[in-house]
Amino acid sequence: MYTVPSYVTYRTEGDAIYITSELYRNTVRLTDHGLQKEFINLTRCGGCAELNTPLTRYLHEQELLVTEEELDHALHQVRSLLDDIFMVTLMPTEGCNFRCPYCYEDHHAVSMTRDTLDRIEEYITAQAPRYKQVVLAWFGGEPTLCKDTVLEVSNIVQNLQKQYGFHYAANMTTNGYLLDEKLFRQFYQAGITSYQITIDGWNHDKTRPHVSGKGTLQTIIDNLVSLSKLPPEEYPFHITLRHNILAGDEDYSWYDYLYRLFGHDKRFAVLVRAVGDWGGEGVHSLSILHQDTKDVLVAKHVAYLDKIGMSCHNHRNGTLAQVCYASYPHSMVFRANGKIGKCTVALDHPQNQLGWVDPEKGVVIDPEVNRRWSFSDLKPECRSCQNVLRCMNMRCKKSEIIDGKTVCLYRKSECV
């Protein structure tokens, strides 16, 4: 049986039908009414048993009409792209200068020892040349508290990149409080060009206070405004402004404010997320959204952002865009205490313990734990889902491994 794969879309424009493969980025244009009718009938019938017409043969040549075996092969090729990527998340400290009530971390004032850092640097130096792409992700705690560590490791990877020619990309999740223009320029030169910074609307000073108890919003805004004045041609960075929302959060004037500041600068985009209960006691004092209402409210926020023309990162549509970093087969999270995990949320869960940094043996990885986090069979319904290339049934491994379920982003249902 030959079918039109789920990642192939078609649209009518004028008198023509355009058939496009999201996987191969090729498009076929049909203008003949007979061929158009045949194609529409093909989609309604779920495909064809044989390639017995010029159209079906041509669509098959263009890989717009495939057998189940050919579909599985194509999806396997997509998944194999993950094997070329070495993704290292570094938590140089688990201390933080904020005290956000919804944070799930304990924020013990623990920073990497010199021995731990040396072993990690040795591991990166040995592993990075094997891959086509190396990604450094800085996380915490608050990584800007460890500027020297960030610059040291980044310099090592940049030198490796010059020697071996792999693609290097780096990002940082930071509260933005210390990220003034001077520090940003240093990080940018170190290759860190993508940032996620949370600013929680008009309630920010309550949900994201400094450890001293004072507000933090204005300092972060001042930092961001100074960064927006850097010339785009010289600093083509990307900053995602994350907005964590609670129940009843429907004051959209916050987005008008952001648009006035950054709406005309495509280096800035907004990401809307509902506050969740990931652990910790502080979150119980907040009005968090329940599963049945959070998608609705997030959608309202996204709709408003679209209405005013503010770039929104909730629209992530590229191939593998929804695959969780923990699902990458060669990804790991190095914690400040020397423990190694896959997920930055379930930090201390026993099933998230990938390995450790040994003073003598170096980096020790449990291959069986890595396999559990990095492998996922496609479900039968995945093959017929138009979004299969985005998530490959690898959207959130924590849900599957620790919570005992997977959540389908597109069907809004939980699969046990």
N, C-alpha and C positions, 0 to 999 in steps of 0.2 A: 504494500500500500504506500502511495506517495501522498504526502500532505504538505500544506504550506506551514512551515515552522512558526512557532509562537512569536519569535522575534522578527518576523516579517510583517510589515504593516502596509496598508495601501490607502490611498486617498484619491478623491475625484477633484480635479482642478480644471475648470473650463470643460473642454470636450475630451479630456484625457484622464486615464487612470494611471497613477504613479505607484509602483510596487517597490518597496525599499526594504533591504535587509539591514537591521541594526547591527548585526554581527560583521558583515563584510563591507558595509557602507556602499553597496551598489544599488542602483535604481533602474528599473525597466519602465518605459513609458508606452502605454497602449493607447492608440488612437482609433484603431479599427473597431467598429461597433460589434462585429462578430466575435473578435478576440476578447473584447471587454465582457460580452455576455458569457463567453466560455469561462473566463476567469472567475466571474462572480458565481457562476454555477459550481465551479470547482471548489470555491470556499464554502458554499452552502452544503455541498455533499460531503465535506470533510476530506476531499482529495480525490485520487483516482487510483485504479488498480494497475494501470499500465500507462506507459508513455507512448500513446498512440496518435498524437496530434503534433503538429509543428510547435504549438504554444507550450504544451506540456514538456516536450523535449527541450525547448529553449529555456524554460523556467528551471528545469533540472540542471542544465548546463550552468546557469547563473546561480545555482544553489538556493533558489527561491522555492523549490519544490523538492522534498527529500524523503527518504525512507526513514523509519525509526532508527535503524542502525546508523545511517548517515547523520541523523540528528544527535544521537548519543556521541558520535565521534566529534562533531563540531563542539558540543558542550564540554567534552573532555579537553579539547584543545584550549578552550577558554579558561577552564580551571587550571590547566597546566601553566598558564601565565603567572600564577601565584608562586610557582617554584623558582622563578627568576628573581624574586624579591627578598631581600634580607631586611627585616624590619625590627629595629631595636628601640624600645621605649625605655628611657632612663629616668629614674626618680632619684636625683642626687640628694634630695632631702625629703623627709616626711613632715618636717616642720612647716608652719605656715604663719604668715603675718595677718591672716584673716581668721575670723571665727564665725563661719556661716552656719546657721542652725540646721540646714538640710544636709550638711556634709557628712559623709559616712566614714571619713578617716579619723583616726585618733590624734593625729598631729603630734606624735612624740618627736621631740627635738633630736632626731637621729639623722645624721648625714653620713655619706659614704666615707669609709676609712681609706687611707692611701693604698693599703694592700688590696682592698676590694676594687678600687678604681683601676689599679694597675692590672689586675687579672682581667677585668672587663675590657680594658684597652687592648690587651694582648689577644683576647678572643676576637674582638672586632677586626684587628689587624690581620689575623689569620683567616677569618671567614669572608670578609667583604670582597676580596678579589674573585671569589667564586661566583658572584652574582652580577646580573645585568643592571640591577637597581638596588641602591642602599638607601634606606629611609631611617633617619633619626627622629624620634618623637620625644620631646622633653615634657615631663609631667611631674607632679609632686603630690603632696606638699606644694610648695611654691618654688619653681625652678629658678626664678630670678634672684633668689636668696643665695644661689651658688653660681654666680657669674663666672668665676674662674674655672670651675669644673666644666661648665657649658662650653666655654671657649677652648679649653684644652682638648676635650674629646672631639669637638667640631674641627679643630685644626688637624688632628690626626686623620679624620675621615677625608677632609679636603685634600690632604697630601696623598692619601691612598687613591683618591679619585683621579688626581693628576697622573699618577703612575699607572693605574690599571684601566682607566677610561670608563668605568661604570657611571651610570646616572645617579647623582646624589641629590636628595631632597630632604629638607628638615623642617619640622614644625614644632610649635610650642603651645601648650595649654597653660595660660598664666592669668592671674587676676588683673594684671596690667597696672598695678599700683606703682611699681618701681620701673616700669617700662617707659622711661622718658626718652627723649630724642637721642641723647648721648648713648645710652645703653642699647637702644634699638639699632643705631648705626653699627655698633660693635657686633651685635647678633646677626645683623643682615650681612655684614662682611664675612661672617662665619658660616653663611649659607642658610640661615634660618629665615625663610621668607614667608612662612605661613603661620598665622596665630589664631587661637581661639581665646577670646576674652569675654567673660560674662559681665554684663551690666543689666541689672534686674529692674529696669524701669524706675518709676517714681518711688518705689519701695526699697530701692537698692540699699540705702544706708541701714535699713533694718535687717535685710536678709543677708547682707555681705559687709558687716562691720569690721573695722580694724581690730586687732587683738587688744588695743587700748580702749576700745569701745567707741571711738569716733567714727564718723562717716567717711566713706572712701570714694563716693561717686564723682565728686568734682575733680579730684586728683586724676582719676582715670580718664575722665572726659578731657581734661586739659592735656594729658599725654596724647590721647588719640587725635585731638585737633592739631597738635604740633606735628604728629606723623602725617596727617593729611596734607600738610603744607610741603612735604618732601616731593620733589618733582617725579611724576609717574614714570617718565622715560628712564630715570636713573634708579628709581626704587619701585619696581613693579611687584610690590608685596601683596599679600592677601590677608585681610583681617576679618574673621567671623565674629560678629557681635552676638553672643548667645544670650537669649532672654529666657530665663526659667519662670514659668508662670504657675500660679496657684489658683484654686477654685475662686470664681468670681472676678478674676483678673480680666476686665474688659475695657480698660481705659486705653484706647488706642492713640491718645494724644502723644504718648511716649514715642511712637513710631514717626509721628509728624516732626517731633523734635530731632530724632535721629536723621530724618530725611533732610531737614534744613542743614544739619552739620555735614552729613556724608552721602546724601542721596545721589549726588552728581559725580561721586568718585567710585568707580566700579571696583576699586580695591577693597571696598567695604561691603559686607553682606550681613544679613540677620539670620540667625537660626533660632527657631522657637521650639522649646522643649518643656513638657510638663514636669514639675518637681515630682520625683518618685521616692519611695521609701527604700533606700539602698542600705539602710543600717544607721546606727547612731540614735541617740535619744532626742536630739533637738528637733528632728523632723516631725515628731509627734505633736509638737506645739503649733504646727502649721496646718492650714486647710489645703491638703493636697487633693488633687483630682483623682477620681476613681476611674478604672479602666473604661467604663461605659460612657464617660463624659469627657475624658481628656482629649480624645481624637477630635471630638466636635469643637471644643474650644480652641485647640491648636489650629484647626482648619479655619476658624474665624479670624484668628490672628494672621495666618498666612494670606487669607483672602484680602485683608486690609493692606498688608504689605504690597501685594500685587496691584491693588487699586491705586496706591499712591506712587507706584513705580520704584519701590525700594527693592534692591536685589535680595533674594531670599534663598538661603541654603537648604531649606526644606525640600527644594526641587533638585534632587540629586539623581540624574538619569543615566549617567554613563555606564559602560560595561564595568561590572564588579563594584559599582559605586556603593552598594549596600552591604557588601561583604565586610563582616566585622574584622578588625585588625587581629583579634585573637584567633581567627580562623586561618590566618596565613600560616603555611607550614613552617616557615622560617622566621617567625616572629616571637619575641619574648619581652618580658617586662623585668628590668633589673631594679630591684628595690634598694633603698639606702642601706638596709640592714643585711644585704647580701643574698636575700631570698630571690628566687626567680619565679615569675608567674606568667600566665597568658593573658589574664584579664585584669584591668585596672580598677574594676568595681569590687569584685569578690576577693579582695587582696588576701585575706587570711583563711579563706575556705580551703579545707584539705585537698579538694579536687582541683584547686587552682595552683598547686605547688608543682611547678615544672622542674625545679632543681635549685641549686644554690651555687654561690661562689666560694670555692674552697681555697684557702691561703696557699696550699701546696699543689693541689690538682688543677686549680683554675676553675673554669666554668663547667659544671656538671649538669647535664640535661637528662631527664628521664624520657626516653623515646616513646614509651607507651602513653604517658600523659600527653605528650605532644601530638601523638596520633589521634587520641580521642578529641582533642580540641581542633584539629586541623582537617578532619575528614567528615564528610557528610554525604550520604546518598541523596540523589535527587528523588523526590517523591513522584509518583505518576502524575499528580496534578501539576507539578512544577513544569513538566514538559509542555503543557498546554497553556502555561501562564505567560503573558506578554512581557512580564518583568523578570523572567528567569535569568537573563544575562546580568541583571543588576545584583541579585542576591545569591543565586546558585544554591539556595537552601542553606546558606551560611551567614545569615544576618546576625544572629545572636547565639553564640554557642553557650553562653552562661545560662540562658533560658532552658536549653536542652540538657546540659550536663548537671547543673546545680539545681535548677528549678523543676526539672522533669518535664518540660514542654518547650515547644517552639512557637513563636508567634509570627504568623504570616502578615507582613506589612500591608500586602495588597488586598488580601481577602478578609482582613480584620478578624481573623479567627485563630484560635489556639489549637494546635495539633499535638495530641499526646504522643 
